[in-house]
Amino acid sequence: MRRPQMPSRLPLDPYVLALLGTVGLAALLPARGPAGSVAEGAATGAVALLFFLYGARLSTREALDGLRHWRLHLTVLACTFVLFPLLGLAARGLVPTLLTPPLYSGLLFLCLVPSTIQSSIAFTSIARGNVPAAICAGSFSSLAGIFLTPLLAAGLLGNSAGGFSLDSLVKIVLQLLLPFLLGQVLRPWVGGFLVRNKTVLGFVDRGSILLVVYAAFSAGMAAGIWHQVSVPRLAALLAVEAVLLAVMLLVSWYGAKRLGFGRADRIAIQFAGSKKSLAAGLPMASVLFGAQASLAVLPLMLFHQMQLMVCAVLARRRARDAGAAADGELPAGHVVEVSPGASLSDHAAGQV
């Protein structure tokens, strides 16, 4: 019997450590007053830049080709905007025993946020799955979320989300959709530059997210709302989110198998259908929740870090799977060979 091997490194990615460090910095040195306004404006610009880069990187031809794989994309959208919200509604029974009403609102909002783009691509690549499908699925989910997340929040969160208005939708569209479309329009002129400077722009991606996190947590410190969350409540929230992530990873993997998808497609569905976007969630929360946005995004922040650590281990395990190399379902054009021991940051332009 083969003896299990210890992992060569801890599953904690350097980017996750940077996120934790940013939260610590915001707790010790939050941006207040005029500095807080500057940080908030810079974070808004950073998110717009992120979505511009997403639009400029996504090949229009690749996106149109991806539409032919409509069953996969509908499956990811169903995981993101149907199954996740249903699980979030089921968690209502945990109030007030495990979760306070504000924490539950944040948990439900987490379930309404679109999927990630870059980290879904990175994990699918590491696991040797269908990378083009992950690119399109993440992009389609983010675009759909610009409209679906505010509508779902209005219907399911009600007054706790500040109420849905046309003005809030316009703000989200201007900050997320417009930069994405602008990137698509300018792609013929800037696409080559992005390819040549992919490594440098990866730091721009990650730095933008860190700036958004710092601004969000600084606002929370300035408002003093973190004192409303006790350590036992945080522990309970982490436990609930661990169960939520485990359920989504299992359902997306085995559910895709029942639907007849091959291994490469199942990998893309699992990683795109089980994760939530911090880059899209933070600006949406600031529009929908107003002054309470900092507490509302706490569940999303914790879930985001948890999904990175868990999926990093899972992706490397899939890559080490003895049947992966011999599986005839891995089309040559859909496989990206990646060293299983490499750091997630080596392959992802940004964890969003």
Secondary structure, DSSP 8 states (H G I E B T S, - for coil): -------SS-S--HHHHHHHHHHHHHHHS---HHHHHHHHHHHHHHHHHHHHHHHHHS-HHHHHHHGGGHHHHHHHHHIIIIIHHHHHHHGGGGTTTTS-HHHHHHHHHHHHS---SHHHHHHHHHTT--HHHHHHHHHHHHHHHHHHHHHHHHHHTGGGGT---HHHHHHHIIIIIHHHHHHHHHHHHHHHHHHHTHHHHHHHHHHHHHHHHHHHHHHHHHHTGGGGS-HHHHHHHHHHHHHHHHHHHHHHHHHHHHTT--HHHHHHHHHHHS---HHHHHHHHHHHHGGGHHHHTHHHHHHHHHHHHHHHHHHHHHHT-TTTTT-TTS-GGG-----TTS-GGGT-S---
